[in-house]
Structures are given as structure tokens and as C-alpha cells.
Amino acid sequence: MPSHGFEHLPLVLRKTGSARLNGFGVPDPISVANKSNRVGHSRDLSGTATAWSNEWKVQQEIRAENDLPVLGAGIPLVLKIDPSLDIDEIRKCFEFEVISEQEDGFVIVASADISLTKFQEVIEAFAHKVYGSAVVAQVHELRAGLQQRDRLSRILSETLLASWGTIGDDELFIVDFGIACVGDWQIPNKRNRGRRTDAAWAKVVAEWKQARQEVYDKWSDLHESRAEEADRIFRAYGADILNDIDGDRYDAPSFPDSFTLRVKLSGLALKDFVLNYPYLFEVTEPDDIETPQGQRRAEQEEAAELGSTRPPEDAPAVCVIDSGIQEGHPWLAPAIDTSTSKCFITNRTVTDVADELKPNGHGTRVAGAVLYGEHDQASITTGGGTWVQNARVLDQDGRMLASMLPATVVRDVVYYFHSGPRHTRIFNQSINGSTPSRTTHMSSWAAEIDVLSNELDILVIQSAGNINATGAAPNIGIKELLERGLAYPDYFAEPVCRIANPAQSFQALTVGSVAYGAFTTPDWTSLSSRAGDSSGFSRAGLGIWNTIKPEVVEFGGDEMVSTARPITVSTPQVAESYYPRLTRSTLYGGPSVTRDGVGTSFAAPKVARIAARIANVLPNESALTYRALIAQSARWPEWAEALAPAAKAEIVRRIGYGVPDIDRASANTDFRTTFLSGSRSIRAGECHVYQVLVPDALRRPADEFDIRVDVTLSYAAMPRRTRRTHRGYLATWVDWKSSRKGESKDAFLDRALLDETPMDDEGTSLRWMIGEQSRWGEIRSVRRSIGTLQKDWAFLKSNALPQEFCIAVRGHKGWSSDPDSAASYALTVTFESLGEKIQIYEPLRAAVNELQAEVELEKLEIEIDEV
């Protein structure tokens, strides 16, 4: 018997240093042409700037004559720029405040000087070839005008933009305003030490830290002054500020560059504020937040012996953010942490935590899935090791009140439970907006999840959302899609089927739903025809900026389509064996366990159950590690692995990395070994190289066993909502690269680290399923390196395994210029013998011990040399 419990093995950090990053691309031809036509380009920019400045001044005089609220100094502009231009250059050269970086080569900026004096000076200098003005060549166009069509198209939601010309002055609106507040300050670059003495260097560092703190203070002051200014303007119009998220209610900061106000106001106030307040980056109508729930009905209760038991006091907790929970439910009562239950609905008491959603509840079902998964005998026997906490945010109709800003709600919930006695780190949120997520900016709800995950080391399990069974345009449902000739699964490519807010969150682990298999009767047929394929209702990715979303899926049932015409899309009782078995609220009568509901709502808590199991096994690991292990354990069904590459790209969009497994995520076997880096921090420009030593016993030339290698990187960094690219959204972004077949450790170090001397390339690339770039993997239309959860996998023969398998984790500069800005990450690597043909755990465990001893010896030798 082995003297171990198949524990996870440490991933050995072999070396750190500066990352060898990719170089610059081909110069933009428009920028090159502008340098050759300095006078003409300068004349065009200057003329547009002068005309717009004059128009703006006249407009502000008219507003003053009409006694409209004073908005303060500032003029908005839309610039079309060279995509390679660092937008911080716009701030430094023109003294513009960058309001919003756009994904199509545009930038919305604002100038406190409405005469645009500095901008005109630099343009004039460019025309005369003055040193330091070359950036003007990379400003391709200035787009302006009183109607501001270019600006409006980039800050208004699709619905508001479509109705903009018909908005009446007296109409009432509830609108979320995203207001930027970064000013034109930036953290100064940190100087090199050079030959300075310790005292001189300490003085330089102290001065730099003081300058950095002054910038942070200016950002904070600007944040406060703009919030006060917006409040004054809206009060002048008689508008009602329903809710706000300003980052000042807790010690942990919220968005460092913006805040969001939810306001009830007239059409006149809306139009005036949008057209004349230059610091807006987003104006949207609130999402209709609801439980994405299928049809419900009653059935006879199945007899079962109650198996729920009280968890140990130190068991992990999962907070269910939902419609409340029937806390006295016989299946749930022993595991409910009643002392922390709280209602967050603004017009209810804090103790009003019951699941009032008729006829059978929603949060109650989610809580049961957290505890029991499929609610079969096996899961009942192993249940009881998790506390469930009740955060009620939805009313008796399963909706969030319009006066409640979702970003504020999720922050209130997370801080309340995370700061409580159980220090909760796992949150299940099976609620979504009822329409597809927007693809412009990260929503305040999704971005707040990203902020909280980075600051507090939490994991939010988030449902992807459901496509309605039927619905009116523009939010049509499955019935209408089918009637338009869009068959399953083709209709998933339609925008209406995109994941729902806040499932696009970079840090949330987004969960879609898959079906149990094909169901057919003379009257009904399932949408899916095979087990493990997308449920017909499960919203699909890719996510914002083409991230892989949903990352994982679980079994949540399927919708059925009638054979009669006109068609009906529903969940008839005849197909109940193809729906998940769930606990059910009995507040209004009926059975305690049923199969009468489907949805991503019930897939997500099954994944939260896996997270809780990992937390039980690895209580001291980070939430980033939990997220990585869940993704690491996910697998596609066999039929998906056999598809052609083009078809696999569609599978990624619908089911991400596949269905996770509770045993693969939390334990190893003789035939499967997982290595963990633990939680680490990396700054921009840094590189951490890890090594797995593969012993000769697993690489014998005569053996050709099938080995699957999985690598998952999970990281978090501070977001900035006003950016519209995946690299600009995070303060520091991170990716990974691996060694090749036949490549030595030293050759890989030379390729990964900047301070190493480049050697000739060795080996051939592993055939990763996805790859670093969109055309490097077997699947050519997606990239693994965009999101903050980056998984990839490859299949090798055992005799082709690299002897020194290495992974380099690399930090890259995002929006922050603070040299101390860093991302936290966790890396996991798994080797698995497919078909259990060769035992690999014990040889790899011995190799880890050998490698750790080698690394320690190298460190000792370096210390002796330095002495």
C-alpha cells in the first residue's frame, strides 16, 4: 500500500526572471501616410477641432440661456487612432482624459479646456516636424458634431440608440449611467537604481511612492467630485437617484476608473445629460433580473429516506444568491446556516428570507443541487459536508427590484458573508438578466464580480442564463427561432442566444447546461439528440472580447418540442426522466423532490458542489486554485473529441471545456496525477517557469500508452470598466506557454526568459486543442489566452512525453503603469493515463521529490557563490 492518500503534488517553480515577450507588428499604413503628409493631416485635424470647439461653446451658451443645470467644464471628442498607439500617450501629449477605449480603433476622450488649446499646439508642432509631436500621425481622425452620432453609438445601449430620435421630453426612464473618473494623471514611471547609494536610492523610492500616492488621492478626489456633480445635476432636474455604486462604502476599492448611477429621470434630462456631460462612457437601461426557470408543475412525491445531516462546523460554506430558501425543508434544514440568512430586498425586513416564488421555489432547488447534485442515492449518501447560506435578493415573482443596482447587491452580499464567521468564499448566483449580455463594456454587475474576486479571493459560480421557450422580438425564444428555420444547434450562433449578464464576467466561473440524451415520442422530441450536448435553452458564447464562455457545463435537462403544428416548446411530464431531480419548495403544497424544472440555474449549483468538495480537501488553497481544478477536471463527451476541428470550435462556444467531475477535481488515482502551483503573484514583464520531471519508466520507447495532459491557468487582476479590450480591461494580464516535444529545459528557459541567451529552437510544438493564438491549436477560431481561466489539453503517446515538461507563466502590462501592480494566479497540470493502461502517480511523486531536492541544491550553491 502506498504511504500517501493520492494528494495533489506540488508544481515545482524552477526559475523566475523577465519574460521574453513578442515584438511589435507591422506599422499602420495610415500612420505612415500621415507622417508623409504632415501639413495636410494637421490641417484636417485642426479644422475639425476648431469647428467642434466653436459649436460646443454656442451649445453651452444656449443651455445657460434656457437655465439648464451647469455641467462644469469639459468637451467630449471621439478619436480614431492607430490600434498600436498606447492610449496613455493621448493623455500625456494632449492633456485629454481617456473616457473609454473602444474595440474598433476609436477612443472617447474629454478635454477640460473646451478651446482644445494643447491639442491645437501639438497639431501645429507636428506640421512643422517638432520633436515630440509624432503621436499626431497615429491620431487618424477626429469625429465631432452637435448630433455626436459616433459618440452616441458607442455609449448608448442598442435599445436607447434605436429610440434616441423619438424620446419625448416628458417620458420617464430608468437608466444606468457609467461615469469615468480617471482624469489626466498617471502613476509616474519608477526610475532605475543605477549607481545610486543605498541612501540616495531610498530617497528616490520614497519620492516615487509619494508621487504615486498623490495620483491615487487625485483619482479618489475626482471620483467624489464627479459623484457630487452628477447628484447636483440630477436633483436640478427633479430626477430620482435610485442606487449607486461608488466604491466608498467599504475599505476595499471598487472600480478604480468609474462609478455607476441608476437614475429615474425624464426624457429631457436624459437627452441633455447624455449630449452635454462629457465624462459618460456607458448609458444603458437596467437588465430585467430574474430566475431563468423552466415550467413548473406538481407530481406525486417519491418515497426516500432523508439523508441530510448537519455538516461539521469547519465545513466550507456556499452562499446561494437567489429567491430565498425554504430553510425548514426536510432535505435542507440540517445544512442551512440560519444564523447568517439575510434578505437584501430593499422593501423587506432582513429576516424575510423564505423562498416565496410560486409554485415550487427557485433558491430552494438551487440549494438542494449544491448539497446533492443529481439527488440520487449516491449523492445523498455523500451529502452533508457543506453549509448552505441564504442570501435573498429576488421578490415573490422571482425578480430584482428596479431600484436595486445588481452590482451593489452582489457587493453587499459578498461582503456580508465573506466577513461573517465562516468567511465564505464560494457564491452561487443562478440569476441573470433576461436578455443577451452586451458586448461593448463589461457591465457594472459583471465588473463588480471581477473586483470582488480579485480583492477578496472569492469564487462566484454563475449560470449562463436561459433562452426563453418563447418570446416577443427582440428577445425571441426557441419557438420563434425554430419557426424562422434556424434548427438546433445552429440557432446558438444568433445574438439573442448569447450568454446573459453577468455571465460575461472574467472572474465568474460561468456554467451552461447539457442534456441527458435524446428523447422521442409520437408527441414530443428533445432538442438535443445526444448526451452531453447543449441543452436547447442554454445560452452560448463566446463571451465578451471572444473569451471562452461558458467555461464548463453540467446536466440541467432539455426543452421538448411538440410534433404537432404550430409547435410548442415546453417541459412535459412525459419526459421527466430527462430533467434533473431537485428539491422543491413545499410552502404552497406539493412534493419535496421532483423532476419538473430545467435550466442553467440548476446546472450551476452542481458545479458549486464540486467547489465545496475541493474546499473540503484543500481548505488553505486559494479560490483561484478551486476554479482551476474545476476547469481542469472538465471533459468533453467522447463524441465531441472525435469531431473535426471546425465542429470542435462550435462545441467550445456551447460547452466550453466540458463537464467537470467531482472526483477528478478533488483527488488523484494511480492513473491520474495533478500538480498545483499554489497561489502566486506576478507583475508585468515577469516570467515564472515550472517544471514537471517525467521519469524514464513512463517514457519507455516500446510503450505507446495514451496520455492526456491538461494545463489550466486561473488568475485575477484589478479591472477597469472604461476599457473595451481584454488587455486594457485588467491592470496586469497573464498567459502561459509550454515546452515542446524534444525541447530541453535549458532551451525552453532561453525561449521564455529575456535574460537568457537565445539558442536554436528545439523540438516540435505539442498539438494543443486550442493554442496560444487562434490558428496555433487544433481548433483555429478561438484563443486560450484572452480570459482569466485558460485551459488547454493535448494527447500524447507515453514514449513521446517530454522528459522535462515546462510551463512558463508570463505577466503583461494592462491598463496600469504602476510597476507594483500584479496579478494573482494558480497553475495546475494533470497527467492522465487513458484507459488506465499505466500507473503514473507513484513515479511522478518520486520525480517531484527528486526535482525539489535538485532545486534546493541549486539554491544552496548560488548562496555559497554569493558569499
N, C-alpha and C positions, 0 to 999 in steps of 0.2 A: 504494500500500500504506500502511496506517495505521502510524504510528510508535509502536505500542503492541502489547501482547500480550493485549488484552481483559482487562486486570487489573480486579479489583474496585475500585469507586470509593469515595472517602470520603463518608460521610454527614455533611453539614455541621451542626454544632451551632450553632444560630442564637442562642439565648438561654437563660439559666437564671434561676430565681427560685423563689419559693414557689408551691406548687401550689394552684389553686383547686379544692378538693375538695367533694364533695357534702355537704349538710347533714344534719340529724337527721330521723328518721322520726316517725311519729305516736306519742304517748305510749302505753304499755301500759295498757289499761283496768284490769287487776288492780292495778297500782301506783297508779293514780289512786284506785281504790276503797279501797285500804289507807290512803291519806292521809286519806280521809274517815271512816275507821273506825279511828283510831289506837289507841284503848283495846282494842277487840276483837281487832285484829290482833296487838297486843303481847301480850295475854293468851294467845292461841293459841300464839305462838312461845315465850313464856316457859314455858308449861306443858309443852310438848313437850321443851324444853331441860332443865328440871328433872328430869322423869321419866327422860330418857335418861341424864343425868349420874348419877343415883342408881343406875340399872340397871348402868351401866358400872362404878361403884365396887364394887358387890356382885360382879359378874363377876370383877373383878381380885382380890378377896379370896378367892374360890373357887379361882382359879388358884394363888394363893400357898399355900393350904391343901393343894393337890394337888402342891405342889413343882414346878410348871411353870416354865420359864425366865422370868426377869424381862424384860419387853419395854421398859421405860422409859416415861416419861410421855407421854400423848397419848390423845386420844379422837377417833374418826372421826365425821364428820357428812356428810349429804347435803342440800344446799340446792337448792331450785327457785327460780330467780331470773328477774328481768326480763332478756330477751335483750339489751337495750341497756345493761345495767349493766357498767361496766368492772370486771372481777373484781379488779383491784388495790384497789378500794375495800373489798372484803371483808377483805383483808389489813390495810389501814390502819385501818378502823373497828373490826373485831372481833378483831384480832391472830390471825387464823386463817392457817394455812399452806394455800395452794391446792394440793391434791394433783393434781387432774385437772379440767380444763374439759371438759364434755360437750357434745355437739352438739344435745341435745334440751332445752336450757334448765336443765340441772342442773349442779351443781358439787360435787365431793367435796373436803372440806376436813378439816383436823385442827387440834385445839387442844391445846397443851401443858398448859394448865390444864383439868383434867377437870371442874372445877366450873363452867366456862364463865362466869366472873365478868364479864369485859369484855363478852361478848355480852349478858348479862343487864342490865348497866348501860346499854348503848346502847338496848336494847329499852325499858327504863323511861324513858329520856330521850325516846324517840320518842313514847311515850304522853303525855308532858307537853309536847310541842312544843318541846323544847330544840334550839337551833340546832346543826347538825352531825350530827343523827341521822336525817335524811330518807332515808338509804340503806336503812333498815329497811323502808320501803314497797316497795322493789324486791326484798326477800327474801320470796318468796311463800309458801314452805313450808319447814319443817324436817322431814325424814323420818328416823326412827331406830327402834331396837328391837333386841333381842338377836339376832334372826334376820338383821337387816341385809339384807333382800331387795333393797331399792333399791340398796344399795352393791354387793352381790354381783353383781347383774345387769349392773353397769357395769364391774366389774374382772375377772370370770371369763370365760374363753372359753366359747363356746356348749357345747362338749363337757363342760367341767368343771361348768358351771352345771347342765346336764341331769342329771349324775350326782351332784351335790353331796349329796343326801339319802341316797345309798346307799354312800358312800365308807366302806370298812372301816378300822378303826384300823391294821391290820397290812398293808394293801395298800401296795405300793411304787409311787411315781410319780416321773417326771422332769418337772420343771416350771420354766418361766422366770418369775421374779418381777421385775416392774418396780417400782423403789422411788424415790419422789420425794425430792428434797433441795434445795428452794429456800428453806425457812424462811419467816419473815415479814419479810424485809428486801427493800428495793428501792432501786435507784440513785436518789439524790435528783435533783430537777429542777435544771437549770442556770439560774442567775439571769441576768437581763438586765443588760447593762453600764450602761445609763442614762447618767448624767453622771459616772461614776467616772473618776478619773485613770488613767493607764496603770499606775501602781504599785498603786493600790487594786484595779484590775481584775485585775491579775496575781495579787494575793493571793487574791481571790475564786476565780479559776480554780484556783489551786493547792490551796485548801481543798476545792473541789468534787472535784478529781481524787483527793485523798487520801480523801475520803468514799466515792467510787466504788470505789477500790481496797480499802477496808475491807469493802465489801459483797462484792466478788469473793472476798476472803480468807475471809469468813464462809461463803459458799457452798462453797468448797473444803474448809474445816474440817468443815462439816456432812456433805458428801459422804463424807469419810474416816470420820467418827464413825459414820455410819449403816452404812457397809460393815462396819466392825468390829463394830457391834452385831448386824447380821444374821449375820455369821460366828459370833459367840458363841452366838446362839440356835440356829442350825442344828447347831453342834457339840454343844450340850447335848442335842439330840435324836438324836445319832448320825448326822445326815444328811451326805451327801457333796456338797460344792460342786464340781460338775464343771467349771464355767468361769464367768468373769465378764468384764464389760466396764465398767471403772470410770473410764476417761479419764486414768489416771495413768501409763500405760506409755509415753507419748510426750509430746513437748513440746506438740503440737497438742491442744487440748482435745477431749473427746468431748461427749456431751450435757451441756449446762450445768445441767440440772434433774433428772437422774435417772441411775440405773445399772441394769443387768440382771444377775441371777444365775441360772444354770442349776443346779438342785439335785435330787439324788436323795434322796427322803425318804419317810417313812411317811404313811399317811392321817391318823393322829393329829396328826403335826407339821404337815401341810398345813392341816388344818382349824383348828388352834389359831393358826397364824401368820396365816392369811387373816382370821380373825374378830377377832383382837386386835392385829395390828400396823397402826397407823392410816395408815402412810405408803405403802401399796401403791396403785398406780394400774392395774396390769395383772398378771394371773396366767393364763398360757397353757401348753398343752402344746407341746413342740417340733414344728416342722414336720418332716415326713419329706422331707429334701432329696435330690433325685435328678435324674438326667438325664431330661428329658421326651422320651423317644426312641420312635420307632415301631418296627415289626417289622423284623427283620434277616434276611438270607439271602445266600448266595453266588451268583455268576454268573461267566461267562467274562470274563476281563479284555479290555478293548478296547485295541487297539494304539494307542499315541500316542507321539509324540516328546517326551521330557522337556524342559520349557521353563523349569523353575525355575532361577533364577540368584541369586547372592549379592547382597543389597541393598547400596547404598552405606553406609559406616559412619555417616553422619549421617542416614540414613533414619529415619522415625518407627517406633516400636515399638507393637505391640498385644499386651497380656498376655492370654492365654487362661486363665481361671479355670475349671477343668474336671476331667476324669478323668485328666489327663496327656496326653502326645502321644508317638506313635511318632516319635522325633526322627530316626531314620535312614531314614524313609520317603523314597523317591526324589523324590517331588514336593515334599517339605517341607524336607529336610535343609539345603540351602544357606541357607534363610531363618530357621532356628531359632537363636535367641541362646542357645546351650547353656551359655555361661558364667554365665548368671543362672538357669537352671532350678532349681526348688526344689519339694520335696514338703512340704506343710503338714499332712499327716495325722499325728495325734499319736502313733500307734504304728508309724510308718515312719521310715526314715532320710531325711534331706533330699535325698539323691541318687536316691531311689526315684520317678522321675518318668515311668516308662513308662505308656502307656495300656493297662491290663490288662483293660478291660471287654470281655467276650466277646460275640459272636464277632468284631466288627469295629470296636470302639472308639467313642468319642464325641468326646473332645477332639481326636483326630486329624482327624476330619471337620470340626469347627469350625475348626481351624487352616487346613485347605485352603480353606474358604469365605472366611476372612479374606484369603487370598492371591489366590484365583482366582474367587470369586463362583460363577457358574454352571459354571465349569470347562470352558468351551468354548474353541475355538481363539483367539478374540479376547481372552479374559481371560488365557489362558496367555501370549500374546504380550506383554501389558501387565503381567503379574505380576512379582514380584521387587523391588518398590520398598518393601517393608515388612518389618521384623523381627517375628518372632513369638516371644513369650516364654511359657514353660510354667510355670504355677502349678497343681500338682496338689493338689486338695482332696477328691476323691472316691475311694473304695476300689474294689476289683476288681468290686464289684457295682453300681457307679455311685451310691453313696450316701455321705452325710456322716455320720460317726460321731456318735452322740447326745451324746458328751462334748465335741463341738466346737460352740461357740456361733457361728452364722454371722456375727454382727456382728463378733466378734473375728477370725474367719478373714479376712473381707474387709478389715478394717483391717490385719492382719498382711501380707496380700498387697500391698495398695496401698502401704504404707509401704516394704516391701522393694523393690519395683520402681520406685517413684517416686523413692526416694533412691539408686537404683543409677546406673550410668554413663550409661544412656540417658534417665534422668529421665522414665520412662514416664507418659503422661497418658491413654492410651486403654486401657480394660479391657473385655474381652468376657466376660460371665457368662451362659452358656447353661444355667444350672441354676436350679431353682425348688423351692419347696415343692410337695408333691403335691396340695394342696387349695387351695380359693379363699383369697385374702388376706382378712384380717379387716378390718372397716370401722369399728372403734372407734378405736384408737390406731394411729399409724404404728408398724410393727414395729421392733424394735431393729435388725434387719438392714437394712431399708429406710432407717431414720433414719441409720444409720451411713454409708450411701452418700451421703446428703444432707450429713452433716457433712464427710466427706472431700472431696466435690465443692466445697463452699464454702471449705474451708481450703486445699486443695492445687491447685485449678483442674484437676480431672481430669474425664474423661467416661467413665461406665460405660454400655456398651451391654448392655441386659438383655432376655432373652427373656420374652415374656408368659406362657409356660407352655402346656402341652397339656391338653386334655380327654382323659381316658382313653378308649380304644376301648371298654372295658367295665369295670365296677367294681361293688362292693357298696355299698349305702347306708351312710352318707350321700353318699359320694363316687362316685356312679354315673357311668357313662360314656355315650358316644354311643349305644351299642346300647340301653341302658335308656331313654334319653331318647326315642329313636325309638319304642320299644315302648310308651311311655306316650302316644303320639300327638303328640309335640312334633316337628314337622318342622323340617328345616334351612330357613331360618336362625332360625326362631322360638325354638329352644331356647337361643340365646345369651343370652336375657333371664333364664334361670334362674340363681339364685345359684351353683349348682355350676359354672357356666361362667365365673365371674368370674376376672380375672387372678390369677395365683398369686404369693405372696410371693417376692422383694421387688419385683415389677414395679410396685407402687403407689408406689415411691419418687418423690418430687417431682423429684429431680435426674437420676435414671437416664433414659436415652432408651430407652423400652420399645418392643419390636419384636414385632408379631404376624406371622402368616403368611397369605398369599393363595395361591389355587390357579392352576394354569396354564390351566385351562379345563374344559369338560365332557368326561367320558369315559363311554362306554356300550358294553357288550357284552351278549349274552344272559345272562351270569352276574354281571356287576358294573356298577355305576354310581357315578360320583363324587358326593360330597355337593354340591359346588359345580357350578353349571351355566354359569359364565362366568368368563373370565379376569379376575383382579384382585379377585375376591370372596373373602370369608373362607374359609380352609381349614376344613374341618369340625371340626378338632381345636383350632383356635387360640382361646385364651381371650380374652374380650371385656371391655370397660369398661362403664360409666365406672369410673374409679378412685376411690380414697378421696376423700371430700368432692366427688364429681362432677367430678374432673379428667378431662381428655381422655386416656385411656389405652386401648390403646397409642397412642403418638403417630404412629408410622409402621409400615409393614408391608413385607415382602419375600416373594419367592416361595419357599415351603417345602414345596410339594406338597399332597396331599389324601388323606384316607382314602376307601376304596371300600366300598360296601355291597352285599352279595350280593343277588341277586334271589330266591334260594332262601329258604325259611322253615323254621325260625326264622332270622332274619337274622344275618349275620356282618359285623363291621366290621374291615377289615384293609387291608394294602397288598400285594395280589397282584402277582406278577411280570408278569402280562399288562398291567398299567397302568404299567409302569416309566417310560415316557416322560413321565408326569405327576408324577414325583418328581425332586428336584434331583440333579444329578450331583456326587458328592462323593468326596474322597479317603477311603480306607478302611484301617484298620489291618490289616497282614498278619502280625501276631505269631502268629496262630493259623491261618495259611494264608488262601488266597483272593486275589481280585484287589486291585489297588491303587486302583482307581477304580470306583465302582458307582452305580447308581440303585436303592437298596433301603431308603432311610430317609426319613422325612418328619418335620417338626416345626418349631416356632418356634426350636428350638436352632440350626437351620441357616439360618433367616431372619436372626437377629440378627447373625452374623458378616459377612453381606453388607453390613450397614449399617456395621459396624466397618471394613470395607474402604473405604467411602466416607469415613469419618472420617480414615483414614490418608492417603487421597489429598488431602484438604483440608489435613491437616497438612504434607504434602509441598509444597503450593503456598503455604500461609500458615503457615510454621513459627513465626512470632512472635506469632500471634494466640492468644487465649485458647480454652480448651476450650468456654466458653460460646458463642463465635463458631462453633466447629465444630458444636455442637449446633444452633444457629440455622440454619446453612447447610444442614444435612441436612434439617431440617423445612421450610425454605424451598424446597428442591428437590422436595419430595414433591408428588405429583399423584394425584387420583382418576382412575380409568378414565373414559372418555367416557360410558359408560352411567350411571355414578353421578352425574355432573354434570347429567344430563338428568332425574333423578328429581324427584318432588315433595318439598317441604320436609320433610314428616313422614317420608318414606322416607330422606331425607338424614340425619336425626337418627339413624336406625339405622345408617347407614353410618359416621358418626362414631364410634359406640360400638364398631364392629367393626374398622375400618381406620384410624381417626384421620385424619391429614392425607393418607394415601395412601402410594404407593410412591416413595421418594426416587430421585434419578438422579445418578450419579457425575459426569457432565459438567455438569449444571445446578448442582450444589453447588460445583464447583471452578473453573468457568470461565464466561466470558461469550461472547456472539456479537454480530454486527451487530444481531441482533433481540432480544437479551435483555441487560439491564443490572442488576447487583446492587450496592447501596450498603452499606457497612459502617460502623458507628459505632466499632468497636474496643471494647475492654473499658473500662468506666467504672464509677464508683461513685456511688450516690445515697442520700441519707438520707431519713428520713420527713419528709414535708411539702415536699420539694423537687420541682422540675419542670425537665426538660431538653427543650427544643424543637428539633427537627431540621427541616431544610427541603430539599426537592428542587425545583429550579427547572426547570420543564418549558418548553422553548423553543417559540416560536410555530410553528416549522417542523413540530412534531409535533402542533399543535393547529389546523391549518387548517380553517376551517368546512366546506369542501367534502369533507373526508375523513371517512370513518366506519370506520376500521380498528378491529378488536377488540384491545383492550389488557387484559392481565391484570396486576393489581397485587397483590403479596404482601408482607405485613409480618410479621416474626417477632421477638418479644422473648424472649430467653433470660436468666434471672437466677438468682442464688443468694444465700441468706442463712442465718444460723445457725438451725437448728431447735430446737424444744423438744418432747420426746415427750409430755409430760403434757397437751398441748392437743389438743382434738378438733375444731377448726375450721381451715379453710385460712388464715384471717387470724391466728389465735392460734398456729399452728404455727411461723411464721417470725418472726424478730426484726424484719424490715422486709419488707413485701410490696410488689410493684410491678405496675403495669399501664400500658397505653398507650391513647391516643385520637388520632384523626386529624382533619384539617381536612375540611370539607365541599366538595361541588361548588359553585363560585361564591363561596367564602369566601376573603377576602384573608388574607395573612399577619398583618397587624395585628389583624384581627378575631379570628383564631384565638389570637393571643397574649393578647388581652384575655379570651378564654374559658378559656384554660389557666392563666394566671398570676394569682396573688392580688394582686400589686402593680400590676396594670394596671386601668384604669378600664373597667368593663364597657360594651360597645357593644351596639347592637341586633344580634340574630342575623342572620347572613348565610348564604345558600346552603341547600342541601338535603343530607341525610346520604347518604353513599355506601352502596350496598347491599352491606354486608359479608356474607359467608356465615354467620358465627357471631355476631359482635357483642359489645359490652361486657357487656350484660345478656342474660338468657335469652330475652327477647322483642324484641330490637332487631335481630337479624340475620335472614337468610332462614330459618335453622334456629332454631326457637323454644325448644327444650328444653335447650340447652347454653349455657355461657358460656365465653368465651375467657380470662377474667381470673382464673380460680381457680388454675391451676397455674403453674409457673415456666417453662413453654415455651408461649408464647401466640402462635399463628399465626392469621392471617385472610387472606382473599383476596376480591377483587371484580373484576368485569368491566365495563369502560367503553369507550365509543367514543372514538377518539383526539381528536375535536373537543370531547369533554366532559371531557377531563383538566383538573384544576385547574392554573392557571399556577404557583401557589405551594403545592405539596403539603407539608403539615407533619404531623409526628408529635410528640406530647407524651408523654414517659415520666415517670410520677409515682410517688414514693415514699410509702408509707403506714406508719403505726405498727403494728407487730405486737406480740409479747409484750414486747419490750424497751423500757424507758423511758430507756435511755442515749441522749442526744442525738447521740452519735458513732457509734451503731450504724448500719450502712449495708448495702446490698445491692450486689453487683457485677452488671453486666448487659452484654449485647451486643444491638444492634438491627440488623436487616437489612431492606432494602427492595428489591424487584425489580419492574422493569417489563419486560413481555414482549409482543412483537407476535405474536399468534396467527396461525398460517398464514404467518408471515414475510412480511407484506404491506408493512411499512415498516421501514426501518433506523433504529434508535433509539440505538445505543451512542454513536456519534460526536457527535451533537447533545447528548446528555446529558453526555458527558465535557466538552465545551466549556462547557456551562452550569455544571458543577461548578467549573471553573476561574474562571468569571466570578463565581460566588457567593462563592467563597473570597476573591477579591480584594475584593469588596464588604464582607465581614465584617471583613477585616483593616483596611480603610479606616475602618470604623465604630469599631473598637477604637482606632485611632490618634487619631481625632477626640475620643474620650472621654478618652484620656490627656492630650491637649493642653488640653481644657477643665478637667481636674482640676488641671493645673499653674497 
